[in-house]
């Protein structure tokens, strides 16, 4: 964790456009101009959890929600509302485990590598637990200026 504003661990829900059980992360640990660290503890009642834990492919959604929290945190710093965004794609997702084990405390790190004026962004993402990297990917996202207008145009 580097060059970030350390925040007292905050409930991440206030920075996400998600609600209810669709919020998969627990805490915002640290945030800065280019980075965010989030945390999730894998519990038996965690979304997608089975007897083995949470499947490794869910790491993509952990990364996407950490990116959404990054955008929401930045919006709140500008006194703007948290807005929805869209996951466009994931490159080179590699998980070093089939499952995130029950009881694991995952640290999700997202680092902005590109932010275009048209709302497209790219982030280098990593998931760690107990000092070991469990997953990594490059995630591309899109946050339109007005999601309602964007969604109306996509239904034609």
C-alpha positions in Angstrom: 0.0 0.0 0.0 1.6 3.2 -1.1 0.9 6.9 -1.7 -2.7 6.5 -0.7 -4.7 8.4 1.8 -5.1 6.0 4.7 -8.7 6.0 5.8 -10.1 4.3 8.9 -11.6 1.1 7.5 -14.9 2.2 6.1 -18.0 0.2 5.2 -17.6 0.0 1.5 -21.3 0.2 0.8 -21.3 4.0 0.9 -19.0 4.1 -2.1 -20.8 1.5 -4.3 -23.9 1.8 -6.5 -24.7 -1.9 -5.5 -27.1 -2.8 -2.7 -28.1 -5.7 -0.5 -26.4 -9.1 -1.1 -24.9 -7.8 -4.3 -22.2 -5.9 -2.3 -19.5 -8.5 -2.1 -16.7 -6.5 -0.4 -16.7 -5.5 3.2 -14.3 -2.6 3.8 -12.5 0.2 2.1 -9.0 0.1 3.7 -7.0 2.8 1.8 -7.6 5.1 -1.2 -5.5 7.5 -3.2 -5.4 9.2 -6.6 -4.5 6.0 -8.5 -5.2 3.2 -6.0 -7.7 1.6 -3.7 -7.4 -1.3 -1.3 -10.5 -3.2 -0.2 -11.1 -6.2 2.0 -13.5 -9.1 2.1 -13.7 -11.9 4.6 -14.9 -15.2 3.1 -17.7 -16.5 5.3 -20.0 -19.6 4.9 -22.8 -17.2 4.1 -20.8 -15.2 1.5 -22.4 -14.9 -1.9 -21.4 -17.8 -4.2 -19.9 -19.7 -1.2 -20.2 -23.5 -1.2 -18.6 -26.2 1.0 -15.2 -25.4 -0.7 -15.3 -21.6 -0.3 -15.9 -19.0 -3.0 -14.9 -20.1 -6.5 -11.8 -18.3 -7.8 -13.6 -16.8 -10.8 -15.6 -14.6 -8.4 -12.3 -12.7 -8.0 -13.2 -10.8 -11.2 -16.3 -9.4 -9.5 -14.3 -8.5 -6.3 -11.9 -6.5 -8.6 -14.8 -4.9 -10.4 -16.4 -3.8 -7.1 -13.1 -2.4 -5.9 -12.9 -0.3 -9.0 -16.5 0.8 -8.5 -15.5 1.8 -4.9 -12.5 3.7 -6.3 -14.9 5.7 -8.6 -17.4 6.2 -5.8 -14.7 7.4 -3.4 -13.4 9.8 -5.9 -16.9 11.1 -6.7 -17.6 11.7 -3.0 -14.4 13.7 -2.7 -15.7 15.9 -5.5 -19.1 16.1 -3.7 -20.8 14.1 -6.5 -23.1 11.2 -6.3 -21.9 7.6 -6.7 -22.7 6.5 -10.2 -23.0 3.1 -11.9 -20.4 1.8 -14.3 -20.0 -1.2 -16.5 -17.4 -4.0 -16.6 -16.3 -4.1 -20.2 -13.7 -6.8 -20.1 -10.9 -8.6 -18.2 -7.5 -9.5 -19.7 -5.3 -12.2 -18.4 -7.3 -13.2 -15.3 -5.1 -15.6 -13.4 -6.2 -17.2 -10.2 -3.7 -19.2 -8.2 -6.4 -21.1 -6.4 -9.7 -22.8 -7.4 -11.5 -21.4 -4.3 -11.0 -18.6 -1.8 -11.2 -20.5 1.4 -13.7 -19.9 4.1 -12.1 -17.7 6.8 -9.7 -16.1 4.3 -9.3 -12.3 4.5 -8.8 -11.1 1.0 -7.1 -7.7 0.2 -8.2 -6.4 -3.2 -5.9 -3.8 -4.8 -6.8 -1.8 -7.9 -4.4 0.6 -9.6 -5.7 2.9 -12.3 -3.5 2.7 -15.4 -5.7 4.6 -17.8 -8.7 7.0 -17.5 -10.0 8.5 -20.7 -12.3 11.5 -21.0 -15.0 9.3 -22.5 -15.4 7.3 -19.3 -13.3 4.3 -20.2 -10.8 3.2 -17.6 -8.3 0.4 -17.2 -7.0 -1.0 -13.9 -4.3 -3.4 -12.9 -5.9 -5.6 -10.1 -4.6 -8.1 -7.5 -6.0 -10.2 -4.8 -3.9 -11.2 -1.8 -4.4 -13.2 1.4 -1.9 -13.9 4.1 0.9 -12.2 2.1 0.3 -14.4 -1.0 -1.1 -13.2 -4.4 -4.1 -15.3 -5.2 -5.3 -13.6 -8.4 -4.5 -10.8 -10.8 -5.9 -9.2 -14.0 -6.3 -6.1 -16.1 -9.9 -4.9 -15.9 -11.5 -2.4 -18.3 -14.5 -0.5 -17.2 -16.8 2.2 -18.5 -18.6 4.9 -16.5 -20.8 7.0 -18.8 -21.6 10.6 -17.9 -25.3 9.7 -17.7 -26.0 6.0 -17.3 -29.8 6.4 -17.8 -29.2 8.0 -21.2 -26.7 5.3 -22.1 -29.0 2.5 -21.1 -32.0 4.0 -23.0 -29.8 4.2 -26.1 -28.7 0.5 -25.8 -32.3 -0.8 -25.8 -33.1 0.4 -29.3 
